[in-house]
Structures are given as C-alpha cells and as structure tokens.
C-alpha cells in the first residue's frame, strides 16, 4: 500500500509563533513511529516571505482507520494559535 501524505498550510497569529513551533515540535516527536498509521515523516516548513505562515507535511505508512464514534476522543478546546 502506498504511503498517505497530508500537506496543510496555516497562518499563525504573529504573537503565537513561538508557542506554535513549540507545540509542533512536541507533536512531531509524538507522531513519529506511532503504531496508528506509522508516521514516517513529519515536517514543519516556514514560509521565507511570511514569518507567521507554515506548511505541515506528514507522511504515514498507511491511512489511519477511524475509531468507532463511541471511542473517539472529544476534540480539544480551541487554542489561540491560528490567526
């Protein structure tokens, strides 16, 4: 089976860039090697022209199977990281 790739572009509130990068670093460390989807690569790329714009790239060995509705965690409360 071919790997699954997600590519997301986000614009962050300028005051929250340092916090965003900290959270992304923690998330990338936690993502690599997860049994659920087998994350092979997780990159955070900065736009050289826009200091608060980032691209997130994640490559997984396979698509993650969705959990049954009763087993799904509730989404976390919104965090003020995105402008």
N, C-alpha and C positions, 0 to 999 in steps of 0.2 A: 504494500500500500504506500502511496506517495505521501510525503510529509504535508502537513497542513500549515499554512502561513497566514498570520494576521499582521496587517500593517495599519496603524492608526496614527493620525495627525491630531495633535492637541495644542491649544494655545492656553497658556497658564497666566493667571494674574501675576504681573511682574513682581509683586511683593512676596509671592509664594514660590518662586522658582527654586530657592534653596531647599525648602521643605519638600517640594515635588521631587527634586533629584534625590533627596534622602529616601523618600518613600519608594521611588522607582528602583533604587539600589537594593533596598531590602526585598522588594517584590521580585527582582530579577534573581537574587540569590535563592529565594524561596521557590522560584519557578523551575530552576534548572534541576533536572533529574526527577521531577515529580512523577510518581507512578501513574497518575491520572493524566494521560496524554503524552507522557515522555517528552517534556520540553527539552529541545536540543540547543536552542539559542534564544537569547532574549537581549535585545539591544535597545538603547535609548540614544537617539541621534538628535543633535541640536542643529537648528537652522542657523547658518552663519550670518544671515542677514537680519533675522528677527530673534533676539535673545530669549524671548519667552515662548517660542514655538518649538515643539519637539515631535519627533516621529518615533513611534514604538514599533519594533519588529520582533515577532515571536514565531519561532518555528517549532512545531511539535511533531513527534514521530507518527502520531495518528490523531484523529479527531477525538475530542473528549465526549464520552457518552453523557447525555444529560441525566441528572439524578431524577428519580421519581418526585412528583410535586411535594409529597409529604416530607421527603428527605432533604429538600433544597433549603439551604440557609436563607434567612431573610437578608435582603440587601442592607449593607451598612448605611448609616445616616450619611447624607451628602457631606462631602468635605469641600471646603472653600479653596480648592487648588486650581480649578479651571476658571478662567476669566469669562 
